[in-house]
Amino acid sequence: MPKIQTLDQSKLKEPKMYKVILLNDDITTMDFVIEILMNIFHQNLEQASKTMLEIHHNGSGVCGIYTQEIALSKQKKVIDTAKMANFPLQTKVEEE
């Protein structure tokens, strides 16, 4: 009978986490940014409004922190949604 191997728990590491950041611009409306924050990042209206104001006043704001694959997926959704609405909204992903 073959020997069953078990994975050594000490070798498992937490995955690196990445911040999804929205960048302010002069064209994208505040309402559209709130819509993005609610629909893609699942923030409630109050949190989305706070994040939108942070982006507006500081030039950028963190929308969420995720594993790399999820962060990149959300970044693509933001870009695609903004493009469809004819907004130049930009986003970046940075390691936490």
Backbone as XML, in Angstrom:
<?xml version="1.0"?>
<chain id="A" units="angstrom">
  <residue number="1" name="MET">
    <atom name="N" x="0.853" y="-1.193" z="0.000"/>
    <atom name="CA" x="0.000" y="0.000" z="0.000"/>
    <atom name="C" x="0.891" y="1.246" z="0.000"/>
  </residue>
  <residue number="2" name="PRO">
    <atom name="N" x="0.621" y="2.232" z="-0.899"/>
    <atom name="CA" x="1.478" y="3.425" z="-0.960"/>
    <atom name="C" x="1.348" y="4.274" z="0.299"/>
  </residue>
  <residue number="3" name="LYS">
    <atom name="N" x="2.450" y="4.899" z="0.627"/>
    <atom name="CA" x="2.488" y="5.768" z="1.806"/>
    <atom name="C" x="1.825" y="7.108" z="1.464"/>
  </residue>
  <residue number="4" name="ILE">
    <atom name="N" x="0.953" y="7.595" z="2.316"/>
    <atom name="CA" x="0.261" y="8.867" z="2.109"/>
    <atom name="C" x="1.100" y="9.979" z="2.727"/>
  </residue>
  <residue number="5" name="GLN">
    <atom name="N" x="1.364" y="10.993" z="1.907"/>
    <atom name="CA" x="2.131" y="12.134" z="2.412"/>
    <atom name="C" x="1.186" y="13.222" z="2.906"/>
  </residue>
  <residue number="6" name="THR">
    <atom name="N" x="1.592" y="13.859" z="3.964"/>
    <atom name="CA" x="0.826" y="15.007" z="4.456"/>
    <atom name="C" x="1.675" y="16.256" z="4.270"/>
  </residue>
  <residue number="7" name="LEU">
    <atom name="N" x="0.994" y="17.365" z="4.031"/>
    <atom name="CA" x="1.680" y="18.629" z="3.816"/>
    <atom name="C" x="2.098" y="19.215" z="5.156"/>
  </residue>
  <residue number="8" name="ASP">
    <atom name="N" x="3.334" y="19.619" z="5.237"/>
    <atom name="CA" x="3.842" y="20.230" z="6.457"/>
    <atom name="C" x="3.218" y="21.619" z="6.611"/>
  </residue>
  <residue number="9" name="GLN">
    <atom name="N" x="2.472" y="21.820" z="7.688"/>
    <atom name="CA" x="1.770" y="23.093" z="7.906"/>
    <atom name="C" x="2.714" y="24.297" z="7.932"/>
  </residue>
  <residue number="10" name="SER">
    <atom name="N" x="3.939" y="24.108" z="8.388"/>
    <atom name="CA" x="4.865" y="25.241" z="8.508"/>
    <atom name="C" x="5.282" y="25.779" z="7.138"/>
  </residue>
  <residue number="11" name="LYS">
    <atom name="N" x="5.082" y="25.024" z="6.066"/>
    <atom name="CA" x="5.487" y="25.470" z="4.735"/>
    <atom name="C" x="4.417" y="26.335" z="4.067"/>
  </residue>
  <residue number="12" name="LEU">
    <atom name="N" x="3.209" y="26.362" z="4.615"/>
    <atom name="CA" x="2.133" y="27.163" z="4.038"/>
    <atom name="C" x="2.271" y="28.610" z="4.495"/>
  </residue>
  <residue number="13" name="LYS">
    <atom name="N" x="2.187" y="29.534" z="3.525"/>
    <atom name="CA" x="2.296" y="30.959" z="3.845"/>
    <atom name="C" x="1.024" y="31.665" z="3.401"/>
  </residue>
  <residue number="14" name="GLU">
    <atom name="N" x="0.711" y="32.743" z="4.069"/>
    <atom name="CA" x="-0.396" y="33.591" z="3.642"/>
    <atom name="C" x="-0.022" y="34.203" z="2.298"/>
  </residue>
  <residue number="15" name="PRO">
    <atom name="N" x="-0.983" y="34.322" z="1.378"/>
    <atom name="CA" x="-0.655" y="34.952" z="0.096"/>
    <atom name="C" x="-0.408" y="36.445" z="0.287"/>
  </residue>
  <residue number="16" name="LYS">
    <atom name="N" x="0.400" y="37.024" z="-0.604"/>
    <atom name="CA" x="0.614" y="38.467" z="-0.566"/>
    <atom name="C" x="-0.706" y="39.144" z="-0.891"/>
  </residue>
  <residue number="17" name="MET">
    <atom name="N" x="-0.915" y="40.292" z="-0.289"/>
    <atom name="CA" x="-2.148" y="41.036" z="-0.509"/>
    <atom name="C" x="-1.832" y="42.301" z="-1.314"/>
  </residue>
  <residue number="18" name="TYR">
    <atom name="N" x="-2.828" y="42.718" z="-2.104"/>
    <atom name="CA" x="-2.652" y="43.853" z="-3.009"/>
    <atom name="C" x="-3.797" y="44.848" z="-2.845"/>
  </residue>
  <residue number="19" name="LYS">
    <atom name="N" x="-3.428" y="46.145" z="-2.860"/>
    <atom name="CA" x="-4.415" y="47.220" z="-2.753"/>
    <atom name="C" x="-4.880" y="47.610" z="-4.151"/>
  </residue>
  <residue number="20" name="VAL">
    <atom name="N" x="-6.181" y="47.792" z="-4.305"/>
    <atom name="CA" x="-6.724" y="48.341" z="-5.543"/>
    <atom name="C" x="-6.992" y="49.815" z="-5.255"/>
  </residue>
  <residue number="21" name="ILE">
    <atom name="N" x="-6.382" y="50.683" z="-6.052"/>
    <atom name="CA" x="-6.429" y="52.126" z="-5.828"/>
    <atom name="C" x="-7.077" y="52.804" z="-7.036"/>
  </residue>
  <residue number="22" name="LEU">
    <atom name="N" x="-8.070" y="53.650" z="-6.773"/>
    <atom name="CA" x="-8.667" y="54.462" z="-7.842"/>
    <atom name="C" x="-7.984" y="55.823" z="-7.845"/>
  </residue>
  <residue number="23" name="LEU">
    <atom name="N" x="-7.785" y="56.365" z="-9.045"/>
    <atom name="CA" x="-7.116" y="57.664" z="-9.201"/>
    <atom name="C" x="-8.132" y="58.724" z="-9.619"/>
  </residue>
  <residue number="24" name="ASN">
    <atom name="N" x="-7.987" y="59.904" z="-9.053"/>
    <atom name="CA" x="-8.890" y="61.015" z="-9.372"/>
    <atom name="C" x="-8.591" y="61.568" z="-10.764"/>
  </residue>
  <residue number="25" name="ASP">
    <atom name="N" x="-9.621" y="62.037" z="-11.427"/>
    <atom name="CA" x="-9.454" y="62.769" z="-12.682"/>
    <atom name="C" x="-10.529" y="63.856" z="-12.732"/>
  </residue>
  <residue number="26" name="ASP">
    <atom name="N" x="-10.436" y="64.722" z="-13.732"/>
    <atom name="CA" x="-11.358" y="65.861" z="-13.815"/>
    <atom name="C" x="-12.628" y="65.564" z="-14.608"/>
  </residue>
  <residue number="27" name="ILE">
    <atom name="N" x="-12.757" y="64.346" z="-15.130"/>
    <atom name="CA" x="-13.889" y="64.033" z="-16.005"/>
    <atom name="C" x="-14.874" y="63.052" z="-15.362"/>
  </residue>
  <residue number="28" name="THR">
    <atom name="N" x="-14.367" y="62.006" z="-14.747"/>
    <atom name="CA" x="-15.243" y="60.983" z="-14.148"/>
    <atom name="C" x="-16.083" y="61.610" z="-13.041"/>
  </residue>
  <residue number="29" name="THR">
    <atom name="N" x="-17.382" y="61.378" z="-13.073"/>
    <atom name="CA" x="-18.273" y="61.983" z="-12.081"/>
    <atom name="C" x="-18.162" y="61.274" z="-10.728"/>
  </residue>
  <residue number="30" name="MET">
    <atom name="N" x="-18.479" y="62.018" z="-9.691"/>
    <atom name="CA" x="-18.471" y="61.449" z="-8.339"/>
    <atom name="C" x="-19.508" y="60.334" z="-8.230"/>
  </residue>
  <residue number="31" name="ASP">
    <atom name="N" x="-20.661" y="60.537" z="-8.860"/>
    <atom name="CA" x="-21.711" y="59.508" z="-8.830"/>
    <atom name="C" x="-21.243" y="58.208" z="-9.462"/>
  </residue>
  <residue number="32" name="PHE">
    <atom name="N" x="-20.484" y="58.314" z="-10.573"/>
    <atom name="CA" x="-19.993" y="57.110" z="-11.229"/>
    <atom name="C" x="-18.992" y="56.387" z="-10.338"/>
  </residue>
  <residue number="33" name="VAL">
    <atom name="N" x="-18.126" y="57.142" z="-9.664"/>
    <atom name="CA" x="-17.146" y="56.532" z="-8.750"/>
    <atom name="C" x="-17.886" y="55.798" z="-7.626"/>
  </residue>
  <residue number="34" name="ILE">
    <atom name="N" x="-18.925" y="56.412" z="-7.081"/>
    <atom name="CA" x="-19.715" y="55.759" z="-6.024"/>
    <atom name="C" x="-20.339" y="54.472" z="-6.562"/>
  </residue>
  <residue number="35" name="GLU">
    <atom name="N" x="-20.853" y="54.535" z="-7.777"/>
    <atom name="CA" x="-21.443" y="53.351" z="-8.409"/>
    <atom name="C" x="-20.405" y="52.219" z="-8.536"/>
  </residue>
  <residue number="36" name="ILE">
    <atom name="N" x="-19.202" y="52.564" z="-8.960"/>
    <atom name="CA" x="-18.104" y="51.583" z="-9.078"/>
    <atom name="C" x="-17.798" y="50.980" z="-7.711"/>
  </residue>
  <residue number="37" name="LEU">
    <atom name="N" x="-17.691" y="51.832" z="-6.702"/>
    <atom name="CA" x="-17.346" y="51.363" z="-5.353"/>
    <atom name="C" x="-18.419" y="50.432" z="-4.788"/>
  </residue>
  <residue number="38" name="MET">
    <atom name="N" x="-19.664" y="50.713" z="-5.094"/>
    <atom name="CA" x="-20.756" y="49.877" z="-4.590"/>
    <atom name="C" x="-20.875" y="48.564" z="-5.387"/>
  </residue>
  <residue number="39" name="ASN">
    <atom name="N" x="-20.779" y="48.656" z="-6.722"/>
    <atom name="CA" x="-21.014" y="47.483" z="-7.561"/>
    <atom name="C" x="-19.823" y="46.539" z="-7.676"/>
  </residue>
  <residue number="40" name="ILE">
    <atom name="N" x="-18.629" y="47.080" z="-7.732"/>
    <atom name="CA" x="-17.444" y="46.231" z="-7.924"/>
    <atom name="C" x="-16.770" y="45.904" z="-6.593"/>
  </residue>
  <residue number="41" name="PHE">
    <atom name="N" x="-16.744" y="46.885" z="-5.686"/>
    <atom name="CA" x="-16.044" y="46.671" z="-4.411"/>
    <atom name="C" x="-17.005" y="46.389" z="-3.256"/>
  </residue>
  <residue number="42" name="HIS">
    <atom name="N" x="-18.295" y="46.343" z="-3.550"/>
    <atom name="CA" x="-19.340" y="45.974" z="-2.586"/>
    <atom name="C" x="-19.330" y="46.830" z="-1.317"/>
  </residue>
  <residue number="43" name="GLN">
    <atom name="N" x="-19.062" y="48.127" z="-1.500"/>
    <atom name="CA" x="-19.144" y="49.060" z="-0.371"/>
    <atom name="C" x="-20.581" y="49.559" z="-0.276"/>
  </residue>
  <residue number="44" name="ASN">
    <atom name="N" x="-21.020" y="49.836" z="0.957"/>
    <atom name="CA" x="-22.355" y="50.429" z="1.104"/>
    <atom name="C" x="-22.255" y="51.913" z="0.733"/>
  </residue>
  <residue number="45" name="LEU">
    <atom name="N" x="-23.400" y="52.573" z="0.638"/>
    <atom name="CA" x="-23.424" y="53.969" z="0.178"/>
    <atom name="C" x="-22.556" y="54.880" z="1.047"/>
  </residue>
  <residue number="46" name="GLU">
    <atom name="N" x="-22.629" y="54.702" z="2.357"/>
    <atom name="CA" x="-21.847" y="55.552" z="3.270"/>
    <atom name="C" x="-20.343" y="55.352" z="3.054"/>
  </residue>
  <residue number="47" name="GLN">
    <atom name="N" x="-19.897" y="54.110" z="2.992"/>
    <atom name="CA" x="-18.477" y="53.823" z="2.792"/>
    <atom name="C" x="-18.021" y="54.280" z="1.405"/>
  </residue>
  <residue number="48" name="ALA">
    <atom name="N" x="-18.852" y="54.038" z="0.393"/>
    <atom name="CA" x="-18.513" y="54.450" z="-0.977"/>
    <atom name="C" x="-18.365" y="55.975" z="-1.055"/>
  </residue>
  <residue number="49" name="SER">
    <atom name="N" x="-19.238" y="56.692" z="-0.372"/>
    <atom name="CA" x="-19.161" y="58.163" z="-0.366"/>
    <atom name="C" x="-17.872" y="58.636" z="0.293"/>
  </residue>
  <residue number="50" name="LYS">
    <atom name="N" x="-17.501" y="57.997" z="1.406"/>
    <atom name="CA" x="-16.248" y="58.348" z="2.101"/>
    <atom name="C" x="-15.044" y="58.081" z="1.210"/>
  </residue>
  <residue number="51" name="THR">
    <atom name="N" x="-15.021" y="56.921" z="0.573"/>
    <atom name="CA" x="-13.900" y="56.553" z="-0.302"/>
    <atom name="C" x="-13.830" y="57.502" z="-1.494"/>
  </residue>
  <residue number="52" name="MET">
    <atom name="N" x="-14.979" y="57.839" z="-2.065"/>
    <atom name="CA" x="-15.017" y="58.759" z="-3.209"/>
    <atom name="C" x="-14.437" y="60.114" z="-2.814"/>
  </residue>
  <residue number="53" name="LEU">
    <atom name="N" x="-14.793" y="60.615" z="-1.637"/>
    <atom name="CA" x="-14.273" y="61.910" z="-1.189"/>
    <atom name="C" x="-12.765" y="61.840" z="-0.941"/>
  </residue>
  <residue number="54" name="GLU">
    <atom name="N" x="-12.295" y="60.709" z="-0.429"/>
    <atom name="CA" x="-10.849" y="60.517" z="-0.227"/>
    <atom name="C" x="-10.131" y="60.579" z="-1.581"/>
  </residue>
  <residue number="55" name="ILE">
    <atom name="N" x="-10.688" y="59.907" z="-2.579"/>
    <atom name="CA" x="-10.113" y="59.924" z="-3.930"/>
    <atom name="C" x="-10.128" y="61.353" z="-4.479"/>
  </residue>
  <residue number="56" name="HIS">
    <atom name="N" x="-11.249" y="62.046" z="-4.312"/>
    <atom name="CA" x="-11.414" y="63.406" z="-4.823"/>
    <atom name="C" x="-10.433" y="64.387" z="-4.180"/>
  </residue>
  <residue number="57" name="HIS">
    <atom name="N" x="-10.289" y="64.309" z="-2.859"/>
    <atom name="CA" x="-9.450" y="65.273" z="-2.137"/>
    <atom name="C" x="-7.962" y="64.922" z="-2.153"/>
  </residue>
  <residue number="58" name="ASN">
    <atom name="N" x="-7.631" y="63.632" z="-2.156"/>
    <atom name="CA" x="-6.229" y="63.212" z="-2.053"/>
    <atom name="C" x="-5.622" y="62.772" z="-3.381"/>
  </residue>
  <residue number="59" name="GLY">
    <atom name="N" x="-6.438" y="62.681" z="-4.417"/>
    <atom name="CA" x="-5.916" y="62.261" z="-5.713"/>
    <atom name="C" x="-5.988" y="60.760" z="-5.962"/>
  </residue>
  <residue number="60" name="SER">
    <atom name="N" x="-6.184" y="60.005" z="-4.882"/>
    <atom name="CA" x="-6.337" y="58.553" z="-5.005"/>
    <atom name="C" x="-6.893" y="58.004" z="-3.699"/>
  </residue>
  <residue number="61" name="GLY">
    <atom name="N" x="-7.375" y="56.763" z="-3.771"/>
    <atom name="CA" x="-7.906" y="56.135" z="-2.560"/>
    <atom name="C" x="-7.977" y="54.628" z="-2.736"/>
  </residue>
  <residue number="62" name="VAL">
    <atom name="N" x="-7.751" y="53.918" z="-1.628"/>
    <atom name="CA" x="-7.793" y="52.455" z="-1.634"/>
    <atom name="C" x="-9.248" y="51.998" z="-1.582"/>
  </residue>
  <residue number="63" name="CYS">
    <atom name="N" x="-9.609" y="51.130" z="-2.528"/>
    <atom name="CA" x="-10.980" y="50.619" z="-2.617"/>
    <atom name="C" x="-11.133" y="49.264" z="-1.949"/>
  </residue>
  <residue number="64" name="GLY">
    <atom name="N" x="-10.033" y="48.549" z="-1.838"/>
    <atom name="CA" x="-10.072" y="47.226" z="-1.231"/>
    <atom name="C" x="-8.708" y="46.573" z="-1.279"/>
  </residue>
  <residue number="65" name="ILE">
    <atom name="N" x="-8.548" y="45.524" z="-0.466"/>
    <atom name="CA" x="-7.288" y="44.785" z="-0.399"/>
    <atom name="C" x="-7.615" y="43.315" z="-0.613"/>
  </residue>
  <residue number="66" name="TYR">
    <atom name="N" x="-6.941" y="42.717" z="-1.603"/>
    <atom name="CA" x="-7.275" y="41.364" z="-2.043"/>
    <atom name="C" x="-6.013" y="40.591" z="-2.406"/>
  </residue>
  <residue number="67" name="THR">
    <atom name="N" x="-6.188" y="39.292" z="-2.677"/>
    <atom name="CA" x="-5.092" y="38.528" z="-3.253"/>
    <atom name="C" x="-4.840" y="39.087" z="-4.655"/>
  </residue>
  <residue number="68" name="GLN">
    <atom name="N" x="-3.681" y="38.785" z="-5.228"/>
    <atom name="CA" x="-3.308" y="39.379" z="-6.507"/>
    <atom name="C" x="-4.330" y="39.095" z="-7.607"/>
  </residue>
  <residue number="69" name="GLU">
    <atom name="N" x="-4.771" y="37.856" z="-7.724"/>
    <atom name="CA" x="-5.708" y="37.484" z="-8.787"/>
    <atom name="C" x="-7.024" y="38.266" z="-8.687"/>
  </residue>
  <residue number="70" name="ILE">
    <atom name="N" x="-7.547" y="38.397" z="-7.483"/>
    <atom name="CA" x="-8.804" y="39.124" z="-7.281"/>
    <atom name="C" x="-8.596" y="40.616" z="-7.527"/>
  </residue>
  <residue number="71" name="ALA">
    <atom name="N" x="-7.486" y="41.166" z="-7.044"/>
    <atom name="CA" x="-7.192" y="42.589" z="-7.245"/>
    <atom name="C" x="-7.108" y="42.913" z="-8.737"/>
  </residue>
  <residue number="72" name="LEU">
    <atom name="N" x="-6.420" y="42.078" z="-9.496"/>
    <atom name="CA" x="-6.295" y="42.319" z="-10.940"/>
    <atom name="C" x="-7.633" y="42.161" z="-11.658"/>
  </residue>
  <residue number="73" name="SER">
    <atom name="N" x="-8.446" y="41.237" z="-11.183"/>
    <atom name="CA" x="-9.779" y="41.048" z="-11.762"/>
    <atom name="C" x="-10.650" y="42.278" z="-11.521"/>
  </residue>
  <residue number="74" name="LYS">
    <atom name="N" x="-10.606" y="42.823" z="-10.309"/>
    <atom name="CA" x="-11.387" y="44.023" z="-9.990"/>
    <atom name="C" x="-10.873" y="45.224" z="-10.785"/>
  </residue>
  <residue number="75" name="GLN">
    <atom name="N" x="-9.558" y="45.316" z="-10.948"/>
    <atom name="CA" x="-8.977" y="46.396" z="-11.747"/>
    <atom name="C" x="-9.519" y="46.337" z="-13.175"/>
  </residue>
  <residue number="76" name="LYS">
    <atom name="N" x="-9.554" y="45.156" z="-13.759"/>
    <atom name="CA" x="-10.062" y="45.000" z="-15.129"/>
    <atom name="C" x="-11.543" y="45.381" z="-15.209"/>
  </residue>
  <residue number="77" name="LYS">
    <atom name="N" x="-12.332" y="44.995" z="-14.192"/>
    <atom name="CA" x="-13.760" y="45.353" z="-14.177"/>
    <atom name="C" x="-13.945" y="46.867" z="-14.136"/>
  </residue>
  <residue number="78" name="VAL">
    <atom name="N" x="-13.123" y="47.543" z="-13.332"/>
    <atom name="CA" x="-13.211" y="49.006" z="-13.235"/>
    <atom name="C" x="-12.900" y="49.633" z="-14.593"/>
  </residue>
  <residue number="79" name="ILE">
    <atom name="N" x="-11.806" y="49.213" z="-15.206"/>
    <atom name="CA" x="-11.390" y="49.783" z="-16.492"/>
    <atom name="C" x="-12.457" y="49.532" z="-17.562"/>
  </residue>
  <residue number="80" name="ASP">
    <atom name="N" x="-12.953" y="48.301" z="-17.626"/>
    <atom name="CA" x="-13.969" y="47.956" z="-18.631"/>
    <atom name="C" x="-15.262" y="48.742" z="-18.416"/>
  </residue>
  <residue number="81" name="THR">
    <atom name="N" x="-15.700" y="48.856" z="-17.160"/>
    <atom name="CA" x="-16.937" y="49.572" z="-16.847"/>
    <atom name="C" x="-16.789" y="51.061" z="-17.169"/>
  </residue>
  <residue number="82" name="ALA">
    <atom name="N" x="-15.649" y="51.637" z="-16.813"/>
    <atom name="CA" x="-15.402" y="53.059" z="-17.090"/>
    <atom name="C" x="-15.355" y="53.317" z="-18.593"/>
  </residue>
  <residue number="83" name="LYS">
    <atom name="N" x="-14.704" y="52.427" z="-19.317"/>
    <atom name="CA" x="-14.601" y="52.581" z="-20.773"/>
    <atom name="C" x="-15.988" y="52.547" z="-21.418"/>
  </residue>
  <residue number="84" name="MET">
    <atom name="N" x="-16.835" y="51.627" z="-20.959"/>
    <atom name="CA" x="-18.192" y="51.518" z="-21.505"/>
    <atom name="C" x="-19.007" y="52.781" z="-21.235"/>
  </residue>
  <residue number="85" name="ALA">
    <atom name="N" x="-18.711" y="53.457" z="-20.115"/>
    <atom name="CA" x="-19.433" y="54.679" z="-19.751"/>
    <atom name="C" x="-18.722" y="55.939" z="-20.268"/>
  </residue>
  <residue number="86" name="ASN">
    <atom name="N" x="-17.661" y="55.739" z="-21.050"/>
    <atom name="CA" x="-16.874" y="56.855" z="-21.604"/>
    <atom name="C" x="-16.229" y="57.737" z="-20.537"/>
  </residue>
  <residue number="87" name="PHE">
    <atom name="N" x="-15.727" y="57.111" z="-19.474"/>
    <atom name="CA" x="-14.977" y="57.830" z="-18.444"/>
    <atom name="C" x="-13.530" y="57.349" z="-18.462"/>
  </residue>
  <residue number="88" name="PRO">
    <atom name="N" x="-12.585" y="58.258" z="-18.182"/>
    <atom name="CA" x="-11.163" y="57.882" z="-18.187"/>
    <atom name="C" x="-10.658" y="57.372" z="-16.820"/>
  </residue>
  <residue number="89" name="LEU">
    <atom name="N" x="-11.549" y="56.884" z="-15.994"/>
    <atom name="CA" x="-11.180" y="56.444" z="-14.643"/>
    <atom name="C" x="-10.031" y="55.443" z="-14.699"/>
  </residue>
  <residue number="90" name="GLN">
    <atom name="N" x="-8.987" y="55.722" z="-13.934"/>
    <atom name="CA" x="-7.811" y="54.858" z="-13.889"/>
    <atom name="C" x="-7.690" y="54.200" z="-12.522"/>
  </residue>
  <residue number="91" name="THR">
    <atom name="N" x="-7.062" y="53.038" z="-12.522"/>
    <atom name="CA" x="-6.856" y="52.299" z="-11.286"/>
    <atom name="C" x="-5.486" y="51.656" z="-11.310"/>
  </residue>
  <residue number="92" name="LYS">
    <atom name="N" x="-4.934" y="51.443" z="-10.140"/>
    <atom name="CA" x="-3.660" y="50.720" z="-10.077"/>
    <atom name="C" x="-3.723" y="49.708" z="-8.944"/>
  </residue>
  <residue number="93" name="VAL">
    <atom name="N" x="-2.860" y="48.721" z="-9.027"/>
    <atom name="CA" x="-2.772" y="47.677" z="-8.018"/>
    <atom name="C" x="-1.362" y="47.721" z="-7.437"/>
  </residue>
  <residue number="94" name="GLU">
    <atom name="N" x="-1.272" y="47.786" z="-6.106"/>
    <atom name="CA" x="0.030" y="47.834" z="-5.440"/>
    <atom name="C" x="0.078" y="46.779" z="-4.347"/>
  </residue>
  <residue number="95" name="GLU">
    <atom name="N" x="1.271" y="46.199" z="-4.172"/>
    <atom name="CA" x="1.432" y="45.234" z="-3.091"/>
    <atom name="C" x="1.238" y="45.939" z="-1.753"/>
  </residue>
  <residue number="96" name="GLU">
    <atom name="N" x="0.535" y="45.296" z="-0.872"/>
    <atom name="CA" x="0.249" y="45.856" z="0.461"/>
    <atom name="C" x="1.528" y="45.962" z="1.269"/>
  </residue>
</chain>
